[in-house]
Structures are given as structure tokens and as C-alpha cells.
Amino acid sequence: MRTVPLGSDDTVSEFILGTMTFGTQTAPAEAHTKLDMAVDAGITWLDTAEMYPVNPIRPETIGRTEEIIGDWIAAGGTGLRIATKHSGEGAHPRDGAPITAESIPVTLEGNLKRLRVDTIDLYQFHWPNRGSFQFRKNWTYVPEGERAAIRQNFADCAGALAREVERGTIRQFGLSNESAWGMMQWNAAAEATGGPRVVGLQNEYSLLARLADTDIAETLVHEGITMLAFSPLAAGILTGKYQGGAIPDGSRRSVNDGLGGRWTDRLQPAVAAYLDLARAHGVDPVHMALAWLRTRPFRCAAIIGASTTEQLEHELAGADVTLSQELVAAIDETHKAHPMPY
């Protein structure tokens, strides 16, 4: 398993194990099997969040995924470093309260208790209090909030995180579902307060979702921030299993038919083009989608998840796949022909 830099003196495996269905689609015993498989494959990080599991999100299951991971650790599971998240405004935890300097230590104590660890390796804000253009909101996105208030909240939160770093409860910090402007404002606040700089950005990024290719890409490169790409297979769409309107039993589409707004009239022709491209170049489409992330001009790791252990084995089998320059160029041409299908 290859690694990419994370911050100035750390690394992250190119594949990160995603856990958002642990406790809903994935039963605890199977979740523990997947954690063991990840370690055996050389994955060194997992990603979770206080609000998991999802599909669906329920108030009564908030924190269950972290508990399942904590049970694995308590039973002797080792070898995986932990990235988890503090939910933004409007989520089930804390009745939708925003992220504040006061909410950070309380939320963090909950993360640590459920995970049964003393330190979180990468602590992330799940999305901005002010809203985000992620989750298909880019089509009608209107920036929210007042600049001075946003900057003051960042400064206050950076100060709170600095205290947690000093206390030893977190090592590094990252943002999720964030913009280029948000990353720059955070780093400015970190420099002013002594808080931790952003080392990771967890946004959706795949062959079908390339919002990060311009201003975000420039920010990642020049600020030394690593993209931790979630949904690198576009919620399973890029496997081809949903072509022709198919809905396999146990799949994400079986519990979320529209796949969070991804299912559109333009989607299947775009997916067909990528499947044809993989076939023409003799590459498995799953492995092509994951290996493409390695060709990006910025540091990039993929958060991979799977409904079954067989699917996880399939993804892991592509860890050493590399793409030819010819195929990368053809992918870009396909992107031009089928831009932003959702």
C-alpha cells in the first residue's frame, strides 16, 4: 500500500477505510472483519464520524459506528489510525447546534469515549456552519454568513483546537465539504491563534464529481493540503452495477434510490462511457476510478467503503494499478463530453 504525505511530517495510506455504514448496512461482526482486512492489506487509516452510521441517519444511532470501532480496538484491533469528525450546524448531534469553541471539547470527549482511545489522529469539521456547495447543492449555491462572524468563529475554534493539541487529544486537523476560501480563512486563523493548520480536505471527488479541479486544486497544492476523497466510486455508480436502472439487493441504491441526488438522466450515458473506456484499455472500472486519483496534481487518498467483504477485496486488489498517459488523456476527454452528470 503506497502512502502520500499528510501535513509536514506524516503520511496516509492511499486507501483509507470508510466506515459510514457500520451499524446499518454493515453488522458489527462484518465491520470488524473489514477492519482486519484493511490492516492485512496495508491500509493505515480509517475514517469515521460522530453522526455515523448513515443510510439512513437516525438520532438513535448517532455514534454507533464509533462504538463498533471502539469495540474492535478494545478486543485488540490495532494498526489503523483514526480520522473522525465533529458535525456542523443542522445535524442530529447536539440538536443541530453549530461548531463552536465550546462544542469542541464536549464533542471530542464523546468521540474519544466511543472509540476507546486517548487521541484522535485527524480531527475534522464535517461541514461548515455556514453551509456548503457539496452534496449537489452547487447548482443553487448561495454563500451564507457574515464575513466577520465567520472569521471570528474560525479564530475561536482554532484556539480551542490548539488547547486540545496541547492536551494531547488530537494530533492534526482537517476540514470536510469545504471551499478554497474556507481553507484559506482557516489557515489564517490558525496562524493568528497558534491553532492547527488544515492538513486534509475531505470532499467528494471522483471521475463523476470533479468540483475540486480548479480553485480547490490550487489551494491544495500551494497550502500542502491532502485531498481525502470520499465517494471515489460515486456511491458505487462507477462499478456499473446500477446501469439499466438495476438496484441490487443490499446496495446503497436499495436504501436510497436517488443516491443523494446523484441519479439523473445524464448519469447512465456518462457511466457507460467510462465503462467502455476501461474495457477498451483492459482495466477493471473500479481499479481505473481509484487509480485515476493518483494522477491528480495534488496529494490525494481515497476513502473506500463496501457493502460486502467481497466488494472490499475487489477494491483492495487494485492498490497497485497504474494508468497509462493515454488512458488519463482519454478520461479527460470523456469528462469534457460528460461534465458534471449530477
C-alpha positions in Angstrom: 0.0 0.0 0.0 1.5 3.3 -1.1 1.3 6.4 1.1 1.0 10.1 0.4 2.1 13.0 2.7 -0.3 14.3 5.3 0.9 17.6 6.8 4.6 18.3 7.1 5.7 15.2 8.9 3.1 12.4 8.4 1.7 10.1 5.8 -1.6 8.5 5.0 -2.2 5.3 3.0 -3.6 5.8 -0.5 -6.6 3.9 0.5 -8.5 4.8 3.8 -11.2 2.5 5.1 -14.6 4.3 5.2 -16.9 3.2 7.9 -20.1 5.2 7.5 -22.4 2.1 7.2 -21.0 0.3 10.2 -24.2 -0.3 12.3 -26.7 -0.1 9.4 -25.8 -1.9 6.2 -22.8 -3.4 7.9 -23.3 -5.5 11.1 -20.7 -5.3 13.8 -19.1 -8.7 13.1 -18.7 -7.9 9.4 -17.4 -4.4 10.3 -14.7 -6.0 12.4 -13.8 -8.3 9.6 -13.4 -5.3 7.2 -11.2 -3.6 9.7 -8.9 -6.7 9.9 -8.9 -6.9 6.1 -7.8 -3.3 5.8 -4.9 -3.9 8.2 -3.8 -7.0 6.3 -3.9 -5.1 3.1 -1.6 -2.3 4.4 -4.2 0.4 5.0 -3.1 2.5 7.9 -6.1 4.8 8.4 -9.8 4.6 8.9 -12.4 7.4 8.6 -15.5 7.8 10.7 -17.7 10.5 12.3 -19.8 11.1 15.3 -23.0 11.2 13.3 -22.4 7.8 11.6 -23.9 5.4 10.6 -25.8 6.7 7.6 -28.3 5.2 5.1 -30.3 6.2 7.0 -29.2 8.7 9.6 -31.3 8.3 12.8 -31.0 10.2 16.1 -31.0 6.9 18.0 -28.0 5.5 16.1 -25.7 8.6 16.3 -22.3 7.5 17.4 -22.9 3.8 16.8 -20.2 3.5 14.2 -17.5 4.9 16.5 -18.7 2.4 19.2 -18.3 -0.5 16.8 -14.8 0.6 16.0 -14.1 1.1 19.7 -15.2 -2.5 20.4 -12.7 -3.7 17.7 -9.9 -1.7 19.4 -10.9 -3.0 22.9 -10.8 -6.5 21.5 -7.2 -6.0 20.4 -7.6 -4.5 17.0 -4.5 -2.4 16.0 -2.8 -0.9 13.0 -5.3 1.7 12.0 -5.0 5.4 12.8 -8.3 7.3 13.3 -9.8 10.2 11.5 -13.2 11.3 12.8 -15.4 14.4 12.6 -17.4 17.0 14.6 -20.8 17.6 12.8 -21.6 21.1 11.5 -24.7 23.1 12.1 -28.1 21.4 11.4 -27.0 17.8 12.2 -28.7 15.4 14.6 -25.9 15.7 17.3 -26.4 18.4 19.8 -29.8 19.2 18.3 -28.3 20.9 15.3 -26.0 23.3 17.2 -23.1 24.8 15.2 -19.5 24.1 15.8 -18.1 26.5 18.4 -15.1 26.7 20.7 -17.4 25.4 23.5 -18.8 22.5 21.5 -15.3 21.1 20.5 -14.1 19.7 23.9 -17.6 18.2 24.7 -17.9 16.6 21.3 -14.3 15.4 21.3 -14.8 13.7 24.7 -17.7 11.8 23.1 -15.6 10.7 20.2 -12.8 9.5 22.4 -15.1 7.6 24.7 -16.9 5.8 21.9 -13.7 5.0 20.1 -11.9 4.0 23.3 -8.8 5.9 22.5 -6.9 8.8 24.1 -6.0 10.6 20.9 -7.7 11.3 17.5 -5.1 11.3 14.8 -7.0 13.6 12.4 -10.0 15.6 13.8 -12.2 17.1 11.1 -15.1 19.5 10.9 -17.8 17.6 8.9 -19.1 20.7 7.1 -19.1 24.4 7.7 -21.6 26.1 9.9 -22.3 28.5 7.0 -23.4 25.7 4.6 -21.6 24.1 1.7 -21.8 23.7 -2.1 -21.2 20.0 -1.6 -24.0 17.3 -1.7 -25.3 18.5 -5.0 -26.0 22.0 -3.6 -23.6 23.6 -6.1 -26.5 24.0 -8.6 -28.2 26.6 -6.5 -25.4 27.6 -4.1 -25.6 31.0 -2.4 -22.8 31.9 0.0 -24.1 32.3 3.5 -23.0 34.1 6.7 -21.3 37.3 7.5 -17.5 37.5 6.9 -16.5 39.0 10.3 -18.6 36.4 12.2 -17.2 33.5 10.2 -13.6 34.7 10.8 -14.3 35.1 14.5 -15.8 31.6 14.7 -12.7 30.2 13.0 -10.4 32.1 15.4 -12.3 30.9 18.4 -12.4 27.3 17.2 -8.7 27.3 16.2 -7.9 28.4 19.7 -10.0 25.6 21.2 -8.3 23.1 19.0 -4.8 24.4 20.0 -5.7 23.6 23.5 -6.7 20.1 22.5 -3.4 19.6 20.7 -1.6 20.7 23.8 -3.7 18.4 25.9 -2.8 15.5 23.5 -6.4 14.6 22.5 -5.8 15.4 18.8 -2.8 15.3 16.6 -3.8 17.0 13.3 -6.8 18.9 11.9 -8.8 18.7 8.7 -11.9 20.2 7.0 -14.6 18.5 5.1 -17.1 19.7 2.5 -15.2 23.0 2.5 -14.3 25.6 -0.2 -11.0 27.1 -1.2 -11.9 30.3 0.6 -12.8 28.4 3.8 -9.4 26.6 3.8 -7.6 29.9 3.4 -9.6 31.6 6.1 -9.0 28.7 8.5 -5.2 28.7 7.9 -5.1 32.5 8.5 -7.0 31.9 11.8 -4.6 29.1 12.7 -1.6 31.3 12.1 -3.0 34.1 14.2 -4.0 31.9 17.2 -1.4 29.1 17.1 -4.1 26.6 16.2 -3.5 23.6 13.9 -3.4 24.3 10.2 -5.5 22.3 7.8 -3.6 19.2 6.6 -6.6 17.3 4.9 -9.7 18.2 3.0 -12.4 15.5 2.8 -14.6 16.4 -0.2 -16.4 14.2 -2.7 -14.1 13.6 -5.6 -14.3 11.1 -8.4 -14.5 10.7 -12.2 -18.1 11.9 -12.0 -17.6 14.7 -9.4 -14.7 17.0 -10.2 -15.6 20.2 -8.5 -12.2 20.2 -6.9 -10.2 20.6 -10.2 -9.8 24.3 -10.2 -9.6 26.8 -7.3 -9.6 24.0 -4.7 -6.8 22.2 -6.6 -4.7 25.3 -6.5 -5.3 25.7 -2.7 -4.4 22.1 -2.1 -1.1 22.4 -4.0 0.1 25.6 -2.5 -1.1 25.1 1.0 0.2 21.5 1.2 -3.2 20.0 1.9 -4.1 16.4 1.1 -7.4 15.5 -0.6 -9.1 12.7 1.2 -11.6 11.8 -1.5 -14.9 10.4 -0.4 -17.2 8.5 -2.7 -14.3 7.8 -5.2 -16.6 5.3 -6.9 -19.5 7.8 -6.9 -21.6 5.8 -4.3 -20.9 2.6 -6.3 -22.1 4.1 -9.6 -18.8 3.7 -11.3 -18.9 -0.1 -10.8 -21.6 -0.2 -13.4 -23.9 -2.2 -11.1 -26.8 0.3 -11.5 -26.7 0.5 -15.3 -30.1 0.0 -16.9 -31.8 1.1 -13.7 -30.7 -2.0 -11.7 -31.0 -1.9 -7.9 -29.0 -4.9 -6.5 -30.2 -6.2 -3.1 -28.2 -4.7 -0.2 -26.8 -1.9 -2.4 -26.8 1.7 -1.4 -29.5 2.4 -4.0 -31.7 -0.2 -2.4 -31.9 2.1 0.7 -31.5 5.5 -1.1 -33.0 5.3 -4.6 -31.7 8.7 -5.8 -28.3 8.2 -4.2 -28.4 11.6 -2.6 -29.3 13.5 -5.8 -26.7 11.7 -7.9 -29.3 9.8 -10.1 -30.0 12.0 -13.1 -31.0 11.5 -16.7 -27.4 12.3 -17.8 -25.8 9.8 -15.4 -26.0 6.4 -17.2 -24.6 7.7 -20.5 -21.6 9.1 -18.6 -21.0 5.9 -16.7 -21.3 3.9 -19.9 -18.6 6.0 -21.5 -16.2 5.3 -18.6 -17.1 1.6 -18.6 -16.4 1.4 -22.3 -13.1 3.3 -21.8 -12.0 0.8 -19.1 -12.9 -2.1 -21.3 -11.0 -0.7 -24.2 -7.9 -0.3 -22.1 -8.2 -3.7 -20.4 -8.6 -2.1 -16.9 -11.2 -3.0 -14.3 -13.5 0.1 -14.0 -13.3 0.1 -10.2 -9.5 0.0 -10.3 -9.4 2.7 -13.0 -11.5 5.0 -10.9 -9.3 4.6 -7.9 -6.0 4.7 -9.8 -7.1 7.9 -11.5 -6.9 9.7 -8.2 -3.1 9.0 -8.1 -2.8 11.1 -11.3 -4.0 14.3 -9.7 -1.8 17.3 -9.4 -2.3 17.4 -5.6 -1.8 14.9 -2.9 -4.8 12.5 -2.9 -6.0 9.5 -0.9 -9.2 7.6 -1.5 -11.7 6.7 1.2 -13.1 3.3 0.2 -16.2 1.6 1.6 -18.0 -1.5 0.6 -21.3 -3.2 1.4 -19.7 -6.6 1.5 -16.3 -8.1 2.2 -16.1 -9.3 -1.5 -16.5 -5.7 -2.7 -13.7 -4.6 -0.3 -11.5 -7.4 -1.7 -12.2 -6.2 -5.2 -11.2 -2.6 -4.3 -8.1 -3.7 -2.5 -6.9 -5.7 -5.5 -6.5 -2.5 -7.4 -4.0 -1.0 -5.0 -1.0 -1.4 -7.4 -2.8 -0.4 -10.6 -1.4 2.5 -12.6 -2.9 4.2 -15.6 -1.2 5.0 -18.9 -0.9 8.6 -20.0 -3.1 7.7 -23.0 -5.8 6.5 -20.7 -5.6 9.5 -18.4 -5.9 11.8 -21.5 -8.9 9.7 -22.7 -10.5 10.1 -19.2 -10.2 13.9 -19.6 -11.8 13.8 -23.0 -14.7 11.7 -21.6 -15.1 14.2 -18.8 -15.4 17.0 -21.3 -18.1 15.0 -23.2 -20.0 14.2 -20.0 -19.3 17.0 -17.5 -21.0 17.2 -14.1 -23.6 14.5 -14.7 -25.1 15.3 -11.2 
